C-alpha cells in the first residue's frame, strides 16, 4: 500500500466532529514514564479522555482550555513512539530526534519546527501540572503518525505500526455529508463496523474503475481495506484506505442508482404466495428516513439472498425468528404494514432451532 493510502487525515471521524483528546503524562524533567497519572478535564467540565499509542493504553487526559482541541503529554507520546526528547529548562522547549526526524517544540508558541521548516497547528503547546502538552494533531502532522479521535477515545500509531485488515460486508448506512464521512457495513445499529473515509480513501467498482462515495448505496456488498486499529465504540470505527464494490452493476455509469430503502429486524412471519413465491414480514428499524420499520417483502426469483460476505443462502433459511436486513425500492403499497418486493435480503442470524428432545 502506498503512503497516501496509509495516511488517513488526523482526527477523522465520519459522524463526529473533532471532539476528544488524551494524554498519558510524565513530568518534564523525568526520564522515566509515570504509568498512572491523570489530568483533570478543563473548567468546562469536559469528560476525561483516554489515549492509546501503538495499541498500548495510556492514562487519562483532558481537553485544552478552549474545550475543543485534544492535548497529549509530549514526553509520553515520544517515548511510546521511540523518539528521543531533550528538555531545555531555560526557554521551556523540547528537542525531538529520531533518525532523520528533528523538531523543536517551545511552550506557548504555535510554531513547530519540522526539519528546519515552520509549521502551525492552530494550538500552542502548554504546560499543565508540570507537564508539557501538545495538540493531538502534532502526532500526525509532525511525527508522521496516524491519529483517530472518536468521542473520548484517541488512538495513535506510528506509520510502521499501522496494519490493515480486509473484510467484506453489505452496506447498511452511508454518511456522505460534511467533513466526516463514513460507511456502515456488516450489520445495522450497534452491529458491524463503521468505515471512516477521507480524501485518501479510494473507491473501486467490481471491474476496477474509479468511483466515488456518492456512487455507493445501501445494499451493496463491498470489500474494505482498513486499519487493524478500531475504536471501542459500538459499532467500532476505523480509518479506511480502500473500498471495492463487489456487485457487478457498480460501474461508475451504473451506480447513479435510484433510491433504495432498507429495514433491519426479525422475520415475524413467512408465508407462501401465488406462483410458489415467498413473502416475509420484517419488524425492526429503518435504515433510511423514508423506510418503514415494519414491512412485508415479496421474495421473487430475482431477489438476491446472501449473508454479509456475499455468499448465497437458501430460501429455506428465511424462517420466522431469523435476523435479516431487507433492501427494496420505494414502491410500496399503502397498507399497514406496507408491501414491496425485495431486491436483496441479507441474513444476519438464523432463527434459533428448538433443542432436540
Buried (B, 14 or more C-beta within 10 A) or exposed (E): EEEEBBBBBBBBBBBBEBBBBBBBBBBBEEEEBBEEBBBEBBEEEBEBBBBBBBEEEBBBBBBBBEEBBBBBBBBBBBBBBEBEBEBEEEEBBBBBEBEEBEBBBBBEBBBBBBEEEEBEBEBBBBEBEEBBBBBBBBBBBBBBBBBBBBBBBBBBBBEEBBEBEEBBBBBBBBBEEEEBBBBBBBBBBEBBBBBBBBEBBBBBBBEEBEBEBEBBBBBBBBBBBBBEBBBEBEBBBBBBBBBBBBBEEBBBEEBEBEEBBBBBBBBBEBEEEEEEBBBBBBBBBBBBEEBBBBBBBBBEEEBBBBBBBBEEBEBEBBBEEBBBBBBBEEEBEEEEBBBBBBBBBBBBEBBEEEEEE
